[in-house]
Amino acid sequence: MLTVAVLGPLEVFRDGQHLAVPAGKSSELMVRLALEPGELVRADRLVNDLWGAAGGSARRNTLQSKVTMLRKALGAASEITSRDGGYSLAVHSANVDAFAAVGSTANALRLLDAGDVRAAADLCTSALSLFRGEVLPGAGDGDWVRAHRTRLEETRISLLEIQFAARTGLGDVGDLIGGLEAAVATYPFQESLWELLIAALYRAGRQADALAAFQKVRTLLAVELGLDPRPRLKELEQQMLTQDESLETTLRPGMLRTGQTASSSNLPSLTIELVGREQEATALCELVARHRLVEIVGPGGMGKTAIAMETGRRLISSAVVGADGIWLARLESAETADQVVDVLIGAMNGPAGEAALFELLAGSSMMLILDNCEHLVDDVAALAVRLLDAAPGLRILCTSQVALDVDGEIVFQLGPLSLADGVALFTKRANAQRLSLTGVAEGALLDLCRSLDGLPLAIELAAARTRTLSVEEITRRLDDRFVVLADPNSRKAERRRSLRSTIAWSYDLLFPDDQRGLWALASFSGGASLEAVEFVLEALDVPAAAAIDVVGRLASRSLVMVDDPSVWGATASSPRGQPTRYRLLDSIRAFALEAVAAAGEAERARTAHARWFAELADSSTLGVRSSRQAEHLALARTERSNIDAALAWCASHDPGLGVRIVNGFGWAWVVLGDSRGAQRILTALDSSPAAGNAQERTTALLFAAWIEASTGSLDFARQHIAEAAEVADSLRDEELQGRCDYYLSYVVAHQGQFRAALELTELSRSVYDTLERPWDQAANALFAARAAISAADVERSVLAAGRVQFWLQAVDDPWLHVRGEAILGELARLQHRFEDAVLHLGRAADTSRKLGFQQTEAYQVTSLGRAQSQAGDTARGAATLERAIEKAQATGDVRLAALARVHQGRALRALGQLDRARNALEAASRWHRDVGGGEQALVGDCLLAAMDAAADVPNAKQRLIGILDQATDADDVAAEVFALDALARIELMGGHLARAQDLCQRADQRMRLVSHLMTDQDRVDARWVREFY
């Protein structure tokens, strides 16, 4: 690693080893390149700086020889690279002591402001140690070095000021007086150091010496410079005379170091506080400290001007900017290159004419802020390059909707405010109008700010409306946002008091094809891939091949947000290979929708949008049932809002296309556990009775039924399967009949009718045995195995599980394979191999999580929790079941959540956590009552009654007798066992030991039938009874 020290005699090190650099021009060249670390410095500039303007071509040869000598000294040609007519030193700015010192100055000031005075003092001490006598002695005496020396000397002074100010906060005032006296002797005209000395003397109890020091500096300034002390020094004298208590607080160099006068900046003095941009402002200050051309890029209304001015205010009192100050030039009214120069001259009150301006800037160390460059990008870019070449000490900060695209630029993309910062900004601006938001619900504020894209302009315009509208009313009116988001009472320029005008400014600068690009993107909700944009653009008469250029130009103007999956990597939701997506902020989308409607092209755009998703739907089911499952599921997940928009359009324009879309994505919704899938399907079918042919409508009904069963709507699921079966029978479509059978088996199994489910899977298998449908065979076998296991039919369970594994060899569907793994776990439970069950179910649940099968994962985590309890780890099982409940609720599967609560209540009761057990069981019972029953419903009711009986609640025995009768009639053996155990406890509590023993023995006999579902640990009442005999 290369490090370069220039704040004293030139020293160069590689990995700590000193490198000898030839003296003379070679050393000067090394320093010159080090002062622009890692950046390209053109050869003609190097020649001019080191040798002057004379002898250009000869000096170029000399420059090349010096570069060769330096490369040899550094031991690697790669340390100084040559490209594009210039040279670059391969060193990071942090490894050049000059830049380290500048960075330490800003950091030390932040530490001081934060109250960490010791850290600030220590950092200054460390940074000051980098200065080893004269600054840049190895740079020679060329004109180019003067600005650098001035800036770095100011950095040294700033570090001294911060160090002394920090030490006052540490209380060692007496010790630092000597250092301050030495500092004012070295820098006698640095008033800020005198201020620190005077304040230190005062705080040390030496008021007379402090006043004498004031008289000394006043005389010095008058005699040597003919100046009076600045206002701060005069104010300090008054504070001492009145013994102002504020003099006892820590001094801040930002207050002291105001050597720039009013004439060294034209930044507005009256400004409102910047909200939510602290990190960005800090980052920009650091970038401007390290680079000479920084550009803030973002869409209109993002607050680029505000943060540029804030950056300027922070830097004006720092060592980054020289005594020439900071100047703001607003270019929005300029229309030509000449007018850009005129605006700049006018902003600086500079000399008339471009030549005079360049002469003024040549030796300066000022900073220019060029605001609103997007409409004159080429002209501003050319001017910026010329200015930076002519003035080595100059720094430029631009704001624009598009980058200048010049060598050496640093582009800072300014994004939207976070939701929390948006709320803070809205609240502050509303409060500024003396309107209190104390009574406004937090949710209402969040909803409003979430709808405003994080655009500061939009948020401020909305806040202005609080004079006449409530927060809720503003939110409701955002459907016509451009009427609401305007401030008719503002005296600002139109662009700054109307969101529509702000966006229109950007829109009017676009080529016609780019405007159509916005129309196409506005058709999509939540963004689109490039291929999708191409499809719609082609419908709008823009060649598909031009789409990439259109989108690129829009992105470069910050009108399109680019979401690149490669930036945040692959996840289950977005696997590798997912395309980059392009989207519009809501406000820009609203404007584009207005524009496409005004152009009479909205119908064409929406039609193309719907047809694009119909084409994607055609390949979805086969894709989801293949090795490319993750890719197709990610698409269905990502495009939910677009699919919904396409279906809404189809409902009133092309119902048949809507049925095609829902049939295409129906299976993806099943696998994803998308609880709204059934609603989408049924809405598409209801939009027109004639939409789709009979087979298409039947397929749609089956998909809807599956999703309904998954979410607990079992009656609707049976009804829709019955409708589908009737059509299948009328068509004599064997494949469709077989599908109806195994879909129905899925539904009735959820109702606890496991024998009926087995018979249905046998019917389906007899159909598929005559067809080449391996995927359906595997799915049907899975349902058969699930039903057989639930029915405790060991023989049929083993046969069905074997068929599952056989057919899975012929399909590449990860979703089916993970369910096959879970079946092995369920079979292990049936065979009392509980440790194996935990292994298989844990593996299945983990795979489902990684692949994004949320509903499937929830089911498998439920089974895993029960298996862990059966394996003897009841506490772990209860914790796993808590996760299962959360996952089931997250997917909308309230049926599964109720089942998991019954299992959890059983485990918590066994652990003695009765309150938590009751809460879980009562929640499950409420849901079962509302829907008329469900899996393990009777077990849950029995456990509640048993807990009541143990607590001697009246009527508990009668409830248990009724539950026992229901369980016997329904052949619900688990409920029978729990009921018998609880009744045995009641008998024992009444002193009837023989009756209790008899009931326990009956329960033990029935337990043998469900020993794969229950353990002795579950039988709390039986264990209690057995303690007495």
N, C-alpha and C positions, 0 to 999 in steps of 0.2 A: 504494500500500500504506500503510495506516494504522499508525503506531506511537505508543505512549503511554508517557510517563515519569512515574511517580508517586513515585519514591524521592527526592523533593526537590520543589521547586516544580513544579506540573503543567505539562508540555510535551507538545504534540501535533504530530505531523508527518505530512504525506502526501507520500510519495516524496521525503523529505528536506526538504520545504518546511514551515517553521513555520506553524502555524495558531493564531490568537489565540482563546482560549476565554474567554467572559465570566467574571468573578470571581464569588465568592459561591456560591449554591446551584447554579448551572450547572456550576461547577468541581467542586463536591462530587458532583453527579450523574454527571459524567464519570468521576471517580475510582471512584465506587461501581459503575458499569457495567463499568469496566475491570478491576476486581478479580474479576469473573465473566465473563471474555471469551467472547463467542460464545454465552453461556447466557442463557436467558430468566429475567429477574428480575421477579417479579410487582409490579404497580403498588402494591398495598397495602403490600408490604414496603419499597419505595422511599419511599413517603410516611412510613411509620413511622420508617425510619432517618434520613431527612433533616429531618423536621419534628416527629417525635414522634407520639403516638397521637391528639392532639386535632385537631379540624377536618378530619375525613376527606375529605368530598366537596369542600370548598373547596380543600383541599390537592391533591386530584387534578387540579383545574383548573390550579393553579399548576404541578404536575408536567408537565402537557401543554405549558404555555407554556415551561417550561425545556427540554423535549425539542425544541420547535420552535426555540428559540434555539441549542441545540447543533447541530441539523441544519444550520442556516444557517451556523454557524461552521465546521462540517466541510465544507461545500460540497456535501453529497450527502445527500438524505433516506434513501438506502438504507443509510447507515452505522449508523443507529439504526432497527431494525425494530420494529414493533408487532404483536403477535399474542397470542392467548389471554390477554388481560388483563394483558400485561406488555411489557417492552422488552428488547431485546438489542443490544449493541454489536458490530458486525461487525468484530472484530479477533481475530487469532489470539493465543493465550496467549504464544507465542514473541516477539511484538512488544509485549508489555507488560513493562517492565523488572523489575517485581516477580517475575513468573513466570520470567523469564530468570535472575534471581539465584537463585531457589529451585532451578531445574534445574541451574545451574552448581555449586551446593553438592553435590548428589548426584554429579554427574559428577567433580568435583574429588576427592571422597572415594574414588571408584572408581579414579581415576588414582593416588592416593596408595597405596591398597591394592595396586595392580598394580606399584608400584615406580617409576612414572614421576613422580618428584618435581618435576622442572622443569616438566612440563606442568601438574601440579596447582597449583604456585605461580603460573604465568602465568595460568591460568584464574581463580584467586582474585583476582589483581590486577585482571584485566579486570572481573570481577563486582563487586568492591568499588568500582570507578570509577562504577558505576551509582548508588551512594548519594551524594546531593548534599546532605548536611546532614541535617536532620530528616526522618524517614520520614512520608510521607503528609500533608504540611502542607496540601495542597489539599483534604483530605477533611473538614475541619471538626473539631468536637469531639463529635460524636454518640457515643452508647454503642456503636453498631455498629462503629466504627472501632478500638476499643481492642484487640480480639482480633487484628485485622489488623496493627496497629502492633507488638504484642508478637511476633507470629510473624515479621514481617519484621526486627525488631530482632535476634531470635534468629538469623535467617539471616545477618545481618551479622556477628554474633559467631562463628557457625560458620565463615564464610568466613575470618575473621581467624585462627581456630584452625588451620584446614587450611593456610592460607598459611604461618603460622609453623612448623607441623610439617613442611611440605614443605621450607622453607628450612633447617631443621636437617639434613635429608637432603642438601642441597646443600653443606653444610660451612661456610656463612657465619654461624656461630653468633655470633661477636662483633658482626657487623653488625646482627643482628636484635634484640639485647638492648635497644637504645634503643627500637625499635618496640614490643617487649613491655612495657617500662616505661610507655610512653605508653598502651598498651591497658589495663593494669591500673589506671592512673589514671582512665581513662574508665569502666571497668567494674570497680570495686574488689571487688565481691562475686562475680565470675565466677571460681570456683576453677580451672576448666580453664585459663584464661589464666595464672593464678599457677603452675600446674603446668608449663606451657611455659616461663615465665620462669625458674623455679627450675632446670629441667633444662638450659636454655640456659646459665645462669650456671655450672652444674657442668661442662658439657662445654667451656666456655671456660677452665677451670682456675681458676675463682673460687669454690671450695667454700665459703669463709667467707661470701661475699656471697650464695650460694645458701641457706645455712642462715639467714642474717639475713633473707632474703626470706620464708622459711618462718615465722620468728618473727613477722614483720610481719603476714602474712595471718592467722595464728592469733590474734593480738591484735585485729586489725580485726574478725574474725568474732565474737569473744567480746564485745567492747565494744559493737559496733553491733547485732549480731543475737542475741547470747546463744547462739551455736552453736560447736561444736567443728569443726575441719576434717574433711572427709569422709575415709573410709578411704584413698582413693587418695593424698591429700596426706600423710597420716601414713606410708603405705607409702613414699612418695617420700623422706621424711626418713630412714627406716631405710636405704633403698638408698644414699643419700649417705653416711651414717655408715659403712656397710660397704663402700663403693666398689664397688657392684654393677656388673658389666660391662654389664648390659642397658641402663643409662642412656646408653651410647654409641650405641645404635641409634636409628633415626628414631621419633619419637613419632607415635601415631595418634589423631586427634581422636575417632574412634569410641570409643576407650578413655577419652579425657579428658572428653568431653561427656556425662556421665552425671548431669546435674542432676536427672533424675527419680529419685525414691527408689523403694523397693520398693512403696510404697503408691500409686504413680502408674501401676501396671499390674498386671493379674492374669494375664498370659500365663504359661503353664507354664514353669518354669525348666529342668526336665529334659526334653529333647526329643531325638529322634534326628535325624541329619543328613538334610536334604532332598536327594534325588538326582535329577538330570536336569531340574531346573526353574529353572535359573539365569536363562535368558532371560525366562521367565514372571514370576519374582519381580522382576526388574529392571523389566520393563514395568509390573507392578502398582504398584511404588513410584512410578514416573513418573506413572501415571494418578491415583493417590491424591494426588500433589502438585499436580495440575492440576484435579482434579474432586472434588466433595464427596460424591458418591454413586457408588460403584463396586461392581459385582456380579460375583462369580465364579460362572459357571454351568457345569454339567457333570453327567453322570450319576453315580449313586452309585458309590463306590469309586474315583473319579478323583483324589482327593487334594485336594479343595477346602479342607477345614479346615486341612490341613497347610500349604498354600501361603499361606493367609490369615494364619496365625500367623507364618510366616516373614516375610511382608510387614510385619507389625506389629513384629517384632523389629528389622528393618532400619530402620524409620521411627522407632522410639522414641528413638533417639539422633540424629535428624536435625532440621533446622529445620522440617520439614513439620508435625510434631506439636508442639503447645505443651506447657507445663509440666504440663497436666492429664492427660497420658499417654494410654495405649491400654487399652481394656477389652474383654474377650471375653465375650460372652453366648451360651451354648449353648441353642438354642431347641428341641432335638429333643423335650424332655419337655413343652413348653408346648402347650396345646390350645385356648386362647382368647386374645382380644386382651388381657384383663386379666392373664392369666398371662405373656404376652410382657413386659408392663411389670414384673411382679413379678420375672421372671428378670433383667431388665436392672438393676433396683434391687439385687437380691441380688448380682449380679456386681460392681457398683461399690461395694458396702457403703454405698449411698446412703441418703438419707432415705426414710422410708415415705411412700407416696402419690405419685400421678402429678403432682400440682401441684408438690410439693416437688422432684420429679425435674426437671421442666421449669425450675424456678427455678434449680436447681443448674447445669443445662447452659446456661442463657441466655447467660452471659458466658464460657463455657469455650472452649478451643481443642483439645479432646480428639478422639480417634478411637475410634469404636465398631466392633467386629467382631461382626456378628450372624450366627451360624453356624446352618446348617440351617433355612432359611426356607420350604422348598418346601411344607410342609403348612399353612402359615398365610400364604400369599402376600398376600392382600388385607389382612389385619390388619397385617402387617409393613410393607407399602407405605404404608398410611395413617399408621402411627406414624412411619416414616422421614420422610415429608413434613412432618409436624408438628414433629418434632425439628429438621430442617434449617431450617425457618422460624423456630423459636424461638431457635436458637443459630447465628448466622452464622459462627462460627469452628469449628463441629463438622464432622467428616468421618465418613462411614459406609462400611464395607466389609462386604458381605454375601456369604454363600455360599448357593447354592440350586440346585435342579435346574431351576428356571424363573425367568425374569426378573420383577422386581416390576412392570414396565410403568408407570413413572411418568416424568413430564417431567424431563429433565436427567440421567437415569441413564446410566451408562456400563457396558455389558455386556461382560465379558471371558469369552470362551468357552474353557474349559480342556479341551484335547484329551488324547488318550492320549500316553504316553511313546513316544519313538522306540525302535526295536528295540535300538540300542546303549545307550540310557539304561535300558531295561528290564533288559538283561543286567547292567548296572552295579548297579542296585538289588537284583536277585536275589542277585548275588554278595556285596554288602555285608551284606545281611540274613542270608545263610547263614553268612558268615564270623563274624558277630556271635554265632553259636551255637557258635563254635569249631569249625566244620566247614570244612575246606579243600576248595575246588573245583579245586585244581591239576590233578588227574588227569582232570577231566571234559573230554570233547571239546568244542571250541568249537561244533561243529555241533549237539550235543545241547542246549547252553544256548540257542542261537539258536532251535532248533525249539520248545523249551518256552516261551520268552518270546514268540515269534511267536504262539503259541496262546493267550496270555493277554490279548490285545487292548490291551496297553499300559496296563492298569488297575493302578495302584499297589497297591490292596488285594489284587487277585488275585495279583500278583507276590509280595507280602509273605506271603500265606497259603501260597503254593507253597513259598516259602523256609522257612517254618516246618516244612513236611513233610520237609525234608532231615534232620531228626533221625532219621527212621525209614525214609525211602525215597530211592533214588538219583534223579538227575535224569531218567534214562531211564524209571524206574518211574513217576514223577510224570506224565511226558508220556503214557505209555501209559494211565494211569488218567483222563485228562482227558475221556474219553467220559462219565464220571460225575463231571464237574468239581465239582459242588456237595458231594460227599462229600469229595473231595480238598482243595478250597479252603475249608477250615474249620480253625480252630485250637482244639481242645477244651481245651487247656491255658491259653489266654489268659483273663485276668480282665477284659478289656474288655467293653463293652456288646455284646450279641448282634449288633447291626448291624455292629460293627467287627471281629468275629472269625469271620464266616461270610458268604461271598459271596451265598449264597442269601438270607439275611436282609436283606442290603443291597438286593438287587434286589426282594425281596418288599415292602419298605417303600415303594419307588416304585410297584410294581404295584398295591398295595392302595389307593393314592390316586387311581387312574384310574376314569373312568366305564366302565360295561360295554362300550359301543361301542369305547372306546379300548383296552380289554383285548383285544377281538376284532381291533382294528387290529394289535396286537402278534402275535396268532396268525397273521393274514394275512401280515404281513411275515416272520415266522419260516419260512413255507413257502418263501421264496425264499433261494437261496444267493448271497450277494454283492450283494443289493439288488434293487430293482425300480423301475419307473416308476410314476407315479401311476395310470395306466390299468390296469396289471397288479394293483396293490393293490386298485383298485376292483372288478375282476373277481372276485378271491378274496373280498373283503369281502362282495360281493353274495351269494356262495354261503354265507356265514356269517350271512346275514339282516341285514346292515347295508346300507341303501340306498347305491347307487353315488354319489349326489349328496352323501352325507355324508362320503365318503372324504377329501375335501380338508380338511375340518375335523378329522377324526380324526387324520390324519397331521400336520396343523399343531399340534394339541395335544400329540401325542407328541414332535414336534421341539422344541416350546417347553420341554418337560420334559427335554430332552437324552436321551431314550430312543431317538430315531431320529437317525442321522447323515444329513445332507443333502449330497449331492454334486452341485453345480451346474456343468454344463459351461461355462456362460457365464463362470464365474470364471477358468477356465484356458484358455479359447479353443478354437478349432477345430484339430484335427489330423487326420492321415490316419486314425488309429484312431477318433477321435471328432469327426466333422465338425459344423459348425454345424447347429443344429436338433435335436440329440440331447436327449432329455428329461432333466429333473432326476431323479436316482435317490435312493432312500431305502433305508437299510440299517440293520441292527442289529449291534452288537458281538456277538462270538461268545457271550459269557457271557449277555447279555440274550436272544439268540436261543435259547440252550439252555434258559433259564428259560421262555420263551414256548412252546417246543415241549413242555415238561413240562406247562404250563398247558393248552394246547389238547388234549393227550392226556387229561389228567385230566377235562376237560370233555366228552370223547367226540366232539370235532369234528375230530380230526386227519384222518380219512378224507375228509371233505368238503373240507377245505382242500387236501389233496394232489391230489385229483381235479380241483378247479378250477385248481390250479397247472398240471397237465399239459395240461388242455384249453386254457388260455391260450396255451401254447407251441405247441400243435397249430394254433391259429388263426393265430399269427404265421408258422408254417412254411408254411401254405397260400399265402402271398403272397411267400415269400422268393425262389424261383427266378426268377419273372418280374421281381421287384424288382431282383435282382442283375444281371439281363441288360438293365437299362434305365438311363436317365439318373439314376435315384435309387439307383444301385449303392452309393455310399459309405454312404448311410443304412442300407441293408439289410445291408451287410457289417459296419458298426459294431454293429448289433444282434446279428448272429450271433456276433461276437467278444466283445462285452460279456456276452452271456447264455450263454457256454459252460457255466459251472458250473450254471446253472439248467436248461439243456437236458439236461445229464448227470443231474441230479436227477430231472427229469421222465421221462427214459428208464428210469432205475432203477426208478421207481414203475410205469411201464407194463409192464416186463418181468414183473412178478408180478401185475399187476391188469388191464391192457388192452393186450396185445401189438399189436393192430391199430393202436391209437393211436400206439404207438411207431414202427411202420413209417411211418405218416403223418408223424411228426415228422422222421425221418431223411431221408425222400424230400424233404421241404420244405427242409431245411437242407443237403442233400447238395452241391448246386452251390456254395453259399456256402463250404463247407469246401474244395472244390476250388480256388476262386479265392483263398481265404485261405492255401492251403498247409497246412491243418490236418492233420497227419500222423495224428492220432487219429481222424479222421473215419471211416476204413474200419472200425476196431474198433467204433465206435458202431453203424455200419450192420449189420455182421455179427452183433453181439450182439442187436440188435433182431430180426433175421431168425431167429436161433437160439432166441429166447425162446418161440416157438411156430411149428411148421411151417405152421400154418393162418393165421398172421397175415398179413393183406393178401391181395389177389387176385393172380393170376399176373402181371398187368402191373405192379402196384406192386412186387412182389418182384423182377421183372426190372429195373425202374428202379433199385432199391436196389443190386442186384448190379453194375450198370454204374457207378454212382457209386463203389462200393467199389473196383472195378477201376481206375478212373482214379486214385484216391488211392494205391492200392497201387503202380501203375506210377510215380507221381511220387516215391515214396519208395524205389524200387528193388526192390520185391517183385514182379518181373515174372512169375514162374511162377504165383503166386496170381492176379495180374491176368488172365492168359490163361485160367486155370481158370474164374474167375467170369464172364468174357465168354463163354466157351463155354457155360456153364450158361444165361446170359441169351439167347444166340443160339438155343439149343435151344428155349426157351420161345417166343421170337419167331417161330420157324419154325412151331411147332405152332399158334400163334394166327394165323398168316398176317398178321401186323401189319407192313406195309411200313415204316412210320416207325420202328418199333422195330428192324427188321432193318437199316435204314440207319444207325441210331445205333450198333448193335453193330459194324457194319463200320468206321466211322471211329473208334470207341473202340479197336478192335483195332489200327487203323493207328497210333494213338498208342503202344500197347504195343510192337508189333514194331519201330517206329522206334527205341525205346530199346534194343532188342537189336541194332541195326545192320542190320536187314533193310529197307533203304530201298526197294528195288524192290517188295517185298511190300506195304509200307505204301502205295506209290503205287497199286497195283492195288486195294487195299481202299478208298482214297478215291474211285477211279473208280466202284466199285460203289455206294458211298454216294451219290455225285453223281447217278448214274442214277436212284436212288430219289427224291432230294429235288428233282430237276428236275420231277417230277410233283406236288410238294406245295408249299404256300405256307409254307415254313419258312426265311425269310432268315437267321435266327440260325444254324441248323444248317448252312446253305450256307456261311456265312462261316467257321464253325469248321472244317468239312470242308476248305474251300479252304486254310485256314491249315496244316492237317496235310499236305495235298498239297504245298504250297510247301516246308514244312520237309523233307519226305522227298525231294523233287526236288533241293533244294539240297544236302542231305547226300549224295545220289547223284551229284552233279556233273552233273546233267542240265539244262543251261542253258536249252534250249528249253522244257521242261516247267516249269522254275522260273519263267520269265518269264510263262508262261500262268497258272500257279496264283497267282502274286503279283498278276496283273491281276484274277483272279476275287476274290481277297481284297479288293482295294480297291473293286471293284464292289459286293460284298455288304455291305461295311461302311457304305456309304452308306444302307443300309436299316435299320441297327440303331444303338442309342444306348449300347451296352455299352462303357464305358471300358476294361475288361479286354481285350476283343477288339481294340479300337482300338490299345491299346498294343502288343499282340502283332503287329498289322499293321505298326506302325512298326518293330518288331524284324525282321520278315520283309524289309522293305526294306533293312535293314542287312545281313542274311545274304545277300540277293541281290547287294548291292554287293560283298561279299567274294568271292562266286562270280565276279563280273565283274572282279575285281582293282581295284575302286574302293575301296581300303582307307580313304582319308580320309573318303569318304562313309559307309562302314560305321561308322567311329568316331562320326560325327555322328548317324546314325540310332540306333545301339545306345545311345549315351550319352543321347540324348533319351528313348528308351524306358525305360531303367533309371531315369532321374531321375523320370519320370512314375510308374513303378511304385512307387518309394519314397514319393512324395508321396501316392499313393492307397492305400498299405498293402498292395500285392500282394507280399508278402515272398518267396514261392517264385518267382514270375515274375521279380521283381527279381534274385534270386540267379542265375537262368539267364541273364538279359540281361547282368548284370555279368560273368559268365563269358565270354560271347561278346564283350563289349566288351574284356576283357583280351586275348583272342586277337587281336582286330582291331587293337588298339594295337600289339601286337608285330609284326603283319604290316605295319603302316604305318611301321615302322622305330623305334618307341619301345619297345624291349623292356623296359627298366627300368620304365617306367610300366605296361606290360602285366603284368609280374610282380607289381607292387604291387596292381594292380586285381584280379588273380586271387587274391591273399591275402584281399582283401575278399570276393570271391565265395565262397571256401571258408568263411569265417566266417558269411556269410549262409546258405549251404546247410546248414551244421551247425545254425544257429539254427532253421531250419524243419524239421529232421529229414530233409532230403533227402540221405542219405549217398551215393546214386548220383551226384548232381550234384557233391557234394564230391569224389568220386573223379575225375570227369571234369576238374574244375577243377585238381586236383593234377597230373594228367598234363600239362595245358597249362602249368601253372606250372613243373613240372620241366623241360619243354622250354625255357621262357624262361630259367630260372635257369642251365641248362647252357650256353646260348648266351652268357650273361653271365659265365661262368666261375665261378659260385658253386656248386661241385660238391657240397659237403656239404649245402647247403639243397636242391639239386636232388634228390639221392639220398633225403633224408628225405621229400620230397613224393611221389616216385615209389614208394618202398617202401610208404608209407601207402596209396596208391591200389592197388598190387598186392595188398596184404593183403586189402583189401575185395573186389577182383575175384575173388581165389581163393575167398573164403568164399561168394560168391554164384554162382560159376560163370561169370564173365565180365561184360562190359558194354562200353559205348561207349568206344573208345580203349584198351581193356584191353591189346590186343596191342602197341599203340604204346608204352604204358608199360613193358611187359616188355622190349621191344626196346631202349628207351633205357637201362634198367638194365643190360642185357647189354652194350650199347655202352660204357657207362661202365666196366664191369668189364674189357672188352677193352682199353680205353685204359690201364687201370691194370695190365694184364698178369695178370689173375686167371685161374687155370686153368679150363678147360672153357668159357670165355666164347665161344670160336669155335663149339663144338658147339651151345651154346644159340642162337647167332645163326643157324646153319644151320637148326635146328629151327623157329625163329620165322619165317624166310624161307619155309620150306615151308608153314607154317600161313597166313601172310599171302597167299601165292600162291593157296592153295586157297580162302580166304575172300574173295579179291579185295580185301584190305585194302592198298591201294596205298601209303598213308602208311607203314605198318609195313614194307612191302617196301623203300621208299626208305631208311629209316633202317637197316634190316638190311644192305642192299647197301653203304651208306656205311661202316658199321662193319667189315664184312668187308674192304672195300678198305683200310681203315686197318691191319687186322691183316696183310694181305699186304705192304703197304709197310713195316711194322715188321719183317717177315721178309726184306726186301730184294727183294721181287718187284714191281718198279715196273710192269711191263706188266700183270700180273694186277690190280693196284690200279687202273690206268687203265681197264681193261676193266670192272671192277665199277662204277666211278664213272660210266662212260658208260651202262651199263644203268640205273643209278639216275636219271641225267639224263633218259633216255627215259621212265621211269615217272613222274618228277616232273611232266611236262607234264599228266598226268591229274589231279593234285591240287595244282596250283600255287595254287589258291584256298585251300587248307588249310595249305600249307607255304611257307616262303620259304628263300632261301639262308642267311639268318641262323640258321634252325633246324638246318641241316645242318652241324653242328660237325665231324664226321669228314670230310665231303667237302672242307670248306674247308682242313682240315689236310693232306689228301692233295694238294690242288692246289698247295700251296706248293712241292712237290717236282718239279713238271713244268710 
